[in-house]
Amino acid sequence: MSQTTDEHLSMTSSLDGLDGFLSRSDVDLQERVASLELRVSHQNDEITCLKTALADVVRRLGAIDHDPTPNSPKKKVSSKVRSPNRNLAPALPSLPVVNHLSSGSPRIHLTTSKRAFTPDGNKTLSPRHLSTHSLKRWSSANDGLSNKSNSMSSLNGSANHRKALGPRDPQYDKDQGAFRMYLRGRPVVLHAPSDLRDSFSPHTPLLAPEQKLKLDWVYGYRGRDCRSNLFMLPTGEAVYFIAAIVVLYNSDEQLQRHYLGHTDDVKCLAVHPDKVTIATGQSSTHDKVQGKAHIRVWDSVSLNTLRIIGYGEFERAVCCVGFSKSDGGVHLLAVDESNDHMLSVWDWNSENKANKLVQQKSSQETVLGAEFHPWDSSLIITCGKGQITFWNIEEGSLVKKSGLFEKFEKPKFILSIAFAENGDILSGDSNGTIYVWSQDTHRVTYAMSSVHEGGIFALCVLKDGTLLSGGGKDRKILAWNAKYQPVEQITELPETVGAVRTLIQAKDDIILIGTTRNAILEGSVHGDFKIIVLTHTDELWGLSVMPRSLRFVTCGHDKHIILWDAKTHTPIWTKFIEDGCVSAAFHPHVDVVVLGTSTGRWLAVDISTREMLTVHTDGMEKLSCIGFSPDGNYVAVGSHDNNVYIYTVHDYGRRFSRIGRCMGHSSYITHLDWSIDSQFLVTTSGDYEILYWSVATCRHMPSATAMRDIEWAHRTCTLGFDMIGIWPEGADGTDINTADRSHSLTLAATGDDCGKVKLFRYPCTSLKASYKEGVGHSSHVTCVRFLYDDSCLLSTGGKDTSILQWSVV
């Protein structure tokens, strides 16, 4: 027996030792993986520089073999084009040196001669290790507008001054008329026009424009992933949210007002019993100063903020918020999106600040709803994954009691809750069942089983006691009397608008329906509904304005194309296609729009008939930019396969034939612009390279200096001498996603990764350019465009799927 015990102890000890070894090995493995990931991250920028240098070598060798200099039009260009062979040898970098570290991971260093030249004779600097990404900054969003200055380090062109500067500081070489800036360690050389060459000074401050951006209209509603997101005010305004904006919309008068106090996604909404005060909760952002999740309580008449609650108290986001009712709305509840979904109750209107009365861990599972009982302000009901919970506020603590299903089937999710006139608590679940709960016993007293196919996303009790239930999978709205007997089916929503997300009573027998496809419908309980709010349901990228018209088109990853009227703020038509779209452009003379997709296909659509005219395929990568020439005879398509494809246009935009492919970029194409005479293209790429092309030959123009005086029909490229001032100090190249120039040639607009839309004077050639700012997007701004008469600026948000229309006043 003793021997057996010893063997058992020995085996146990061995197993413990093995567990300890495995545990240490696991820790060592995790540390090694983390170390390798860090090294890979640090080498990304060096690899980018290497790829760019090699691509430059290949391009210049091609210039030697083919001498691609075209016959220039009757401009000064032909006299300024220099031989591509001039000073070519010194411009080529030497081979990269690969050092193998002790860990076995290679590190690549680029070496260049001390005096390197570009083909046009400008000095270049050798690639260095890249600086770390700078933090993005949010500004105050209380009024939605602010004046700012980019304040990039500035200097003059004197040699003595350059000696005192660091190798990465922006520099202007007056002799060459070239301005050099750095983005992620890569030098970007921009050539001044001839008339500014001698007088240009990058450090001269540029004032903000006299005009400002005033938010005029918000297209969209967030119904795809948020509940309790639609309410009706006594003023006749529907209140809802999208991105970082709360919209108050009067559909009868076609008027909108906007609360702009939030700095990121609004996730929940509650209306005070006084029907004037509103509470909204937001998610956290990357900004450490203004980006923490919190609740804002504000006045719906004046749009003034009354209280900011829980700043720094909530994790990730506030997903549920609600006012107490029986005590006049003294208390406010909140649930955050931390791992424990903390439930807290606040005295929100105390003299100095909101006081947190009690806090309790709610559930480690998803919480979908939380409300005070309308008859008892000490009772809170929460629902979510696998639970409906009753919370009693007793002596400064929350006492938890779970709902008992007993003989009834316990659903996977409780999706919605409501309160009957007699105080009964109603719940809709993922099995399509409505349960009636006792306020006192927390037990099911009545069940209406499987009344919907799939989940019940919304419950609403009308003023006459009628209960409405909205289905998810079946998209039906059913009516029940006060005794919970079925009355009628009110309607079944079309598949194009999605399932029911929210149901509310507006006035009389009018109800509003929020859907999972970001639409709001208005109609009577008798079943006649119309769409009053519509937007995209997935990431939004494509935007183009129609020439000589107040119409514009948007397209996104949801595979929908929408033609809008900017004057009436309504959709004219929508069209579904097979692929997600990322770019769009109108023909300058006929009613045709071309759209680039994420699969390498692009198509032309007649906007009058919605007929698809033609489909072409260029590669397998997404087509990030597309544009017609000013004369309408060509269309250029920029792809993520690093190429630009050029087509001629026939039969008034109904047929296209490819004439060539522009090859030379070492990264994906980001933007393209046409010259006024339709003979040249300028393109930018993901590695911040600017190349010029002859349309006739589809070949690269090797001399950038020869293109300094070319006039461009549009300015959507974010890199250019006339766009120097749009880049903030410490920019890493990914900060600014989009730009546009007004048709009056006096304003420039940009959209950035922080959700900001900025308005500059044009040309924006100062490192200290001030600007006017508009806020509202909660995601990266993917596109900005001026309407044809410059009266408005349009901006699209990526993940937030919103379209904002700004008046330029």
N, C-alpha and C positions, 0 to 999 in steps of 0.2 A: 504493500500500500504506500509506504514511504517512498519506494523507488518510483511508483507511478506519479506520486505528487511532485517529486523532483523533476521528472520528465515534463510534466505539465507546466511547472514553473519555468523550466528552461525554454520550452516552446513558446510560452507567453512572452518571455523576455526577448526571444528572437524576433517574434512578431512585432513587439513594440519597437525594437531596434530597426526592423525593416520599415515600419510606418514612419519613424523619425527620419530615416534615410530618404524615403520617398518624399516626405514633406520638404526636407531640405533641397532635394533635387528639383522639386516643383518650384520652389522659391528661386533657386539658381536659374532654372530655365526661364522663368518669367522675367528675371532681371536681365538675362542675356538677350531675350527677345526685345525688351524695352530698349536696351542699349543699341541693338541693331536697327530698330525703328528710328531711333534718334539720329543715328549716323546716316541712314537713308534720307531722312528729312533734311539734314545739313548739306547733303550732296546734290539735292534737287537743283538748286540754283547753278551750281557748277556745271551740271549736265546740260542745263538750258543754254548756258554760254557756249559750251562745247558744240552743241548741235547748231547753234546759230553761226558760229565761226566756220564750221565745216560747210554749212549751206552757202555761206558767203563765198567760200573758195570755189565750190562747184559752179555757182552762178557766174563768177568772174572768169573761170576757165571756159565756160560756155560762151561768154562774151568774146573771148579770144578766137574761138573756133568759128563763130557765126557772124560776128560783127553786126549785132542786131539793130544798130542805129537806124531808125526809119526816116523816110522823107518827111520832114516836119511840115506842118501847115504854115501859112503865112503869118508867123508870129516870131518873136525874138528867140523862140526856143531853139531853132535850127542853128543860129549863130553861136549859141552858148553850149551846145552839146559837145563835150570833150571826148577824145578818143578813150575807149575803155581800157586801152593798153597802158595809158600813161601812169607811171608810178605804181604799176601793178605788183611788181615783185616785193617791194617793201611792205605792201599791204597784207601779204599773206602771213598768217600766224605760223609759228613753228609747231612741230608735232607736240601733242600733249604728253606730259611726263606722268607716268602712272607709278605711284609709290604704294607698295603693299605694306599695310600696317601689321602690327603684331597679331591683331585679331583675324587677319586674313581678308579684311574688307579693303578693296582698292580705293584710293583717293585720287581724283583726277585734278591736275593743275594745268592751266593753260599758260604758256609762256609766249611772249611777243617781243619783238624788237623794241628798243627804247624809243625809236622814232618811226611809228607806223603811219601810213597815209591811206585815206580812202581814195577811190578812183577820181574824186574831184579835188584831191589835194589837201583835204582837211586832216589835221592831226587827230589821232584817236588815242584813247587811254586803254591800257591793258586791263582785262577782266580781273576783278578782285573777288574776295569772299563777300557774300551779300549780307546786307544788314538785315536784322530781324524785322518781322512785320510790326508796323506801328499799330497802336490801338485805335480803333474807330471811335469817333466822338459823337455823342448825342447833344443837341442843344435843347433849351427849354421849349416845351411844346404847348405852353399855356395859351398862346395866341396863334400858334401855327405859323408865325412868320418871324424872321429875325435877320439882322444885318450882320454879316461876318466878313472876315478877311482870311484868305488862305495863308498869307504871310510866309511864303517860302523864302528861304535864304536868298538874298539878292546880292548882285555885284555889278561892277561896270566892266568894260572891256579892256582896261589897261593891264599891261603885263605885270607892273609892280603889284597891282591889287591881286592878280591871280596867284602870285607867289604866296600870299598870306592865306589862301583858301585851301580847304581840304580837297583831295582828288575826286570826291563825289559831289562837291558843291556845283550847282548850276553855273554855267559860264557862257559868256557871249564873246565871241571872237569877231571884233569889228572888221578886221582885215578880210576875213572870209565871209562875213555876214552870216555866221552860223552860231546858233544857240545850242548848247549841250546840256541835257538834263539826264538824270539817272533814275531808272525804275528797276528795282530789285537787282541792282548792280549792273544793269545793262545800259550802256550809253545810248541815248536817243538824240540824234542831231537834227535840228530843225532850222531851215534856211529862211532868213528874212527876205521879204520882197525888196526889190531894188530901191523903191522910194523910201524904205525905212532903214536901209542898210547902214547908213552913216549916222542917222539920228536916233536909232533905237537904244533905249536904256531899260533893261528889265526890272530895275529897282524903282522905277517911277510908279507911285501908287495909282491904282485905278479905282475910282469911286464906284459904289454900287449903282445900278440903274435907278432912274426915277420911278419906273414902274415897279409894282410888286405883284406877288401871286396871291390871289384871293380864291379860296376853295369855293367853286360854284356848284359842282354836282359830284355825287359819289355813285358810281354804277356798281351795284352788288350787295350781297347779303351773305353772312356766314351761317349756313345751315348744315354744311356737310359733316361737321364734327362737334357742334355746340348745341346745347339744349337751353331752355328758358331764355331764348334770344329774341323774342318778339312780344311787344306789349302795345296797348293802345292808350293814348292820353285823352283827357276830356277836350283838348283843343282840336281833336280830329287828326292828330299826328300819330303815325305809327313810329315807334322807337325800336331800333335794332342796331346791329353793329357789323362792321367788317374792317379788317386790318386794325389800325389803332384809332378808328373813328367811330363815334356813336352818331347815328343818323336819326333825325327827326323829320319824317316825311309826311306831308299832307298831299295825298293822291288826288283829292278833289281840285285843289288849287295848283297842283304841280309845283310845289315849293319844298325846298329842303333847308334845314338848319343843321349845324354840325357842332358836336362837342369834341374838342381837339386836345384835351388835357392828358391823354395817355401817351406813353412812349413806346409801347409794343402791343402785341395782339390783345384785344379785348376778348375775354373768354366767357363772361357771364353778366347778367343784367337783372336788376330788381327795381320795382316801382314802389315807393312809399305809399301808405294808405291815403296821404293827402293828395296823391296823383300829381304832384309837382316835383318832389324830390326823387332823385334817381341815384342808385348805387351801381357801379360797374367795376369789375375786377379784371386785372390784366396779368399777363405772364411776365416772366423775367426776361431780360435781354443780356447781351454781352457787355453792356456798359456798366461799370462799377459804381458810377455816381447816381445816375437816374434810371438804372435798369432793373431795380428789384421789384418783385411782384408786390402789388398793393391794391387797395380798393380806393376809389374816388367817389365821394358823395357830392352831388352837384345839383344845381337848380335848373330845371328844364325850361324856365322862362328866360332867365338872364344868361344861362349857360356858364355861370360862375361856379367855381369849385368851393364847396363848403367845408369839406374835410378830406384829408388824406389819411387813410387808416391802414395800419399794419405794415408800414414800410420797414422792411427787414425782418418781419415776423413770419412771412409766408415763404414756402419753398416752391420753386418752379413756376407755379401759376395759381391763381384763385379760380377754381372751377365752379363753385356754387356760392351764391350770395342771396340773402333774403331778409326783409324787414318783418318784425313782429306786427301783428294786426290788432289784437284785442286791446292793447295798451296804447294805441295811437302811433305805433312805429318807433318806440323808444329804443328798442334793441335791434341789432343787426347780426345775423349769423354769417359765417364764412367757412368754406372747406377749401383747403389747398390741395396741390397735387404732389405732396411729399409722399414718401413710402407709406407712412401711416395715415395719410389723408386727415390731417389735423382739423377737428371741428372746434371753432371758437365762437364766443358770443361777446358782442361789444355794446357798450353804452356809447353810441356814436355821436351824440349831440350834447355832451357835457361841456362845461364852460370853456375850458382851455384846449382840451384835446380828447380824442376818443379813448375810452378806457376799456381794456380787455377784462371782462368779468370772469370768464371761465374758459378753459381749453381742455380738450380730451382727444386722445387718439381715436379715430373713427373706425378705420378698417384698412388692412393692407391690400384689399381688393379695390377695384375701381368704384368710385362713388359718382353716381350720375345725377342725383337730385337731392336737395335739402330744403325744407320749408318749415316755418312755424305753423302750428295749427291755428286756424283763424279764430277759434273760440278760447284758446288757452296759450298765453305767451310763455308758459313754462314748459311747453311740449314741442319738441322738434322731431320731425320725421325725416330720415335719410333713406335712400335706396341706391342700389347698385348691383354689382355682381354677387349673386347668391344670397342677397340679404335685403330685408327691410327692417329698419331699426327705429325704435322709439326712445327718445332721450328726454328725461325730465331734469329740469334745473332745480336742484335741491341744496340749499345751504352752501352756495358757492361752488357746487360741483355738478357734473353731468352724470346722471345715473342711466345706464344703458340697459334696455330690454329688447331682445330680438323678437320679431314677429314669429308667431307659431303657426305653421301651416297644417300641422296635425294630419288629418286624413287626406288633405289635398296635396297634389304634386308640387314639389318645390321647384321653381323654375331656375334656369341658369342665371337670368338677369331680371331684375325689376327695373323697367325702363322709364316709367312715368308714374306720377302721383297727382291726385287732385282731392278736393274736399266737397262733399255733398252739402246740400242746404241743412240737413239734420245733424251735421257734424261727422258723418261717416267718412272714413279715409278710404280712398279708392286707389288701386294700383293696377297698372298694366304691365304685363311681363312678356318675356321672349317666347312663351308658348301660345300667345294670342289669347290669354285669359285675363279677365278683369276680376279682381278680388275686392270684396268689401270688408274693411277691418273695423273692429270695435275700438273706440278711443280709450276705453278703460281696461279691457282684457287683453288687447294686442293679439287677438285671435281673428281668424277668418269667420265672418258671419254669413257670407253669401258669396257664391262664385258663379261667374258666367264663363264657362269653359270654351276655349277654342273658337272665340267669336271672330277672330281674324286669322288669316293664314300668315304665320310668322309673327313677329313681335308687334306690340302696341307701343308706338313711339310717343303718342300724345293723348292726353285726356283733358277735356274742358267742360266745365259745368256752366251752362248758360244762365241768364238771370231768371228764366222761367223754370229752372230746375232740370232742364233737358241735359243729358250727358252725351257728349260727342267723343268718339274714340277714333283715332287715326292709325291706320295700319302701315307697317313698314313694307313687307314683301308684297302684300296685295294692293297697297296704295289706296285703300278704301276708307271713306269716312262714314261711320255708322252713328245712328241716333238712338238714345234710350230714354224712357220716361223716368219719373222720380221713383218708381218702384222697380227700376232696373229691367224693364221689359223692352224688347226691341221695338222701335217705331218704324224706321225706314233707313235705307241706304241713301245718303245724300249725294255722294258722287264717288267716282273712281278717277284718280288723277292719271293723266297720260304719263307714259314711261319717260318722256323727254324731260319732265320736270322733277322726276324722282319720287321718293316716298314722303309721307307726312313726317315732318319734324316737330312742328309746333302748331297748336290751334288756339285762337283767341277770339273773343267776341268783340266786334268793333262798335257798332251802334245798331239798334233795332235788331233786325234779323241778319245783318251783315257779319260775316266772319272772315278772318285772315288766316291763311295757311302758309307757314314756312316749310320749305321742302329740303330734302337732303341734297338736291342738286342746285342749291343756292338761289332758289326762286321764291318769290312771295306772290300768292294769289289772293284775289279779293272776290267775294261773291256772297250770295244769300244761302240760307240753309236749304233752299229749294234746289240748289245744285248748279246755278249758272256762275261760272268763275272766269276771271281774266287775269293774266299775268301783269303785275304792276312793277315788279323788280326782277331783274334777270342778270346773270353774269356767268363767267366761266367757272368750271369746277375743278380745274387742275392748273398747274403752273402756267402762267401767262407770259408770252414773249413777243408775239407778233403784233405790230401796230403800224398802220399807214393811214394818212389823211388823203382825202380825195381832192384833186385840183379843182379850183373854182367852185367848191361846194362845202357845206358844213356837215359833211358826212365823213365817217372814218370806219375802218374795219379792224377787228381784233381777232386773234387766233391763238390757240395754246395747245398744251399737251392733252386736253380733253377731247381733241379731234373735232372741235366745233369752230366754225367761222361765223362771226356776227357782224352785220353791217348796222351801224348806229347813225342816228340823227343827233348831232350835237346841239341843235336848237331846241328840239322837243324832248331831248334826253331819253329817247325810246329806241328800242331795236326795230329795224325795218324788216330784216329777215335773219334767220339762222340756217346754217347748212352743216350737216354732218359729213365728214370724210373718213377715209380709212386710216389715216396716219395723223399723229400729233404734229402741229405746226409750230414753227419757231420764227418765221419772218414773213413779211408781206410788203407789197409795193403796188401802187396804182400806175397804170399807163397815163402819161401826161395829157393825152388827147382823146382817148376813147374809154368807154365804160368797161374796162377790163382790169382785174386785179390778179397778180401772181402771188403764189404762196409757197414758201419753202418748208419742207417737212423735216422730221427728225430721222427719216430713213433714206435720204438721198434723192427722194422724188420731189419734183416741183410741178405745180399745176396752175393753169389759167382758168379763171371763172368770169363769166359775164355777169356783172352786178345787177343788170336790169332783169335778167331771166333766171339767175342762179344756175345757169347751165355750165357744166364743166367743159371747157373748150379743148383742152389738150393736157397731156401728162408726159413729163420727161423725167429721166433718171440720170443723175450724175454722181457716180460713186455710191457708197453705202453709208456715208456719214451724214450727220445733220447739216442742213444748209442754213447757216447762221445769219446770212444777209443776202438781200436780193434787191435789185434796183434797175429801173429803166433809164436809158439815156435821155437827156432833155428833148431831143428831136423825136423820141419814140421809136427809133429804128433799131435799137439794140436793147438787150437785157443782160445784165451780168449777175452771176450766181456765185456767192462765196461759200465754200464748203469747209467742213472740219477735216477734210482730207488734204488740206493745205493748198488747194487749187481754186482758181477762179475760172468759171466757164462762161463764155460769151456767145450769145445767140443773136441772130438777126430776126426782126419781127416782120411778119407778112400778114396780109389780109386784115388789117386793122386789129392786130393782136389776137387773131384766131389761129395762126400758125407760126411756128418758130423753127429755125434751123441753126444748128451749132456751127460756128465758124472757127472756134479754137479754144485752147485751154491755156491759161496763164499759170506757169509753174515757176517757183522760185522761193516761196515762203517756206520756212522751216517749222512753222506751227500753224494752227488752224486760223482761218480768216475770221476776223471779228467785225470789221466795218468796211464799207466801200463808198466812194463818192465819184461822180462823173464831172468832167470838165464841161464848161458852158457850151463849147463847140462839139461835144460828144466824141472827141477824138482821143481822150486820155482817161485813165482810171487811176485813182489812188486807193490803196488798200492797207489795212493794218492787220496785225496778227497777234496771236496769244502770247508771243514772246516780245511784243512791243516793237516790232519791225514795221517800217513804212516803206512801201515799194510803189513805183509808178509804172504804168503800162501803156503801150500803144495799142489802141483797139484794132487798128488795121492789121497789125502783125501778131497781136497777142503776145508780144515780147516785152521783157523788162526794160525800162528806160534807165540806163546805168548811171546817169548823171542827175543827182537830185538837185544840184544847183541850177540846172537848166530848167527845172520845173518851178522855180521859186515865184515866178510871176503868172503862173497859170491861174485863171479864175475858175472856181468850182461852183457848180450849179446848186449843190447842197453841201452842208457840213455836218455829217453824222459821225465822221471819224473823231475819236477822242484825242488823237495825237495829231498835232499840227502847230505851226508857228502861231496861227491865230487863236489857238486854244491852250497856250502855255499856262495862263492864269487859272484854269479850271482845276489844276492838280494841287491838292493841299500839301503842305510841308510833310515830309516823311511818307508820301504816297508809295504804295508797293506795286502799283500797276493794275491791281484788281479793284481798287476803290471805286473808280468811275466806270459804269457799265455802258452808258449811253449819253449821247449829246445831240443837239440840234441847233440850227441857226434860224433866226426869224427871217421872213421873206423881206422885211425892211432892212436887213443887214445891220441892225443895231443891237440885237439881243442874242445871247447864247444861253441855252438851258442844258442842265445835266441831271442825271439820276445816278445815285451811288448805292453802295452796298449797305449803308445804314438807313435806307428808306427815305433819304432826303432828296428833294427836288430843289435845285438852285438856279437862280437867274442872274446872269452876268451881263455887263456891257460887252458888245462885240465891235471890233476884234478884242479878244481877251489876251493881251500880250504882256501883262504885268505879273510879276511874281507876288505882288501885294494887291491882288484883285479882290475887292469887296463884292458882296453879292446879297441878294434877297433870298430867303429860304422858305420853303413850304413843307410842312410835315403832315403826315397822315398815313403813309405806307408803313407797314410793320415788317416788310420783307425787302429784299434787294429790288431796286427799281430797274426794270429791264428795258424800258423804252420811253423816250419823251419825244413828242412831236408838236410843232405849232400848227394850228389850223391855217388855211390858205390866207386868211386876212389878218393873222397874228392876234386876233381878239382873244384867243384862248390857247392854253397849253394843255396837252393830254399826257398823262403818265400812266404806266402800267406796273403793277406789282407782281413779282414772280410767284412766290408761295402764297401770298395773301389774296391773289386772284382779283384784286380790285382794279378799277379804272377810275382815275380821278381827273376831273375837268377843272382847270384853274383859269379864272379870268385874269388877264394881264391888264392891270389898271394903274 
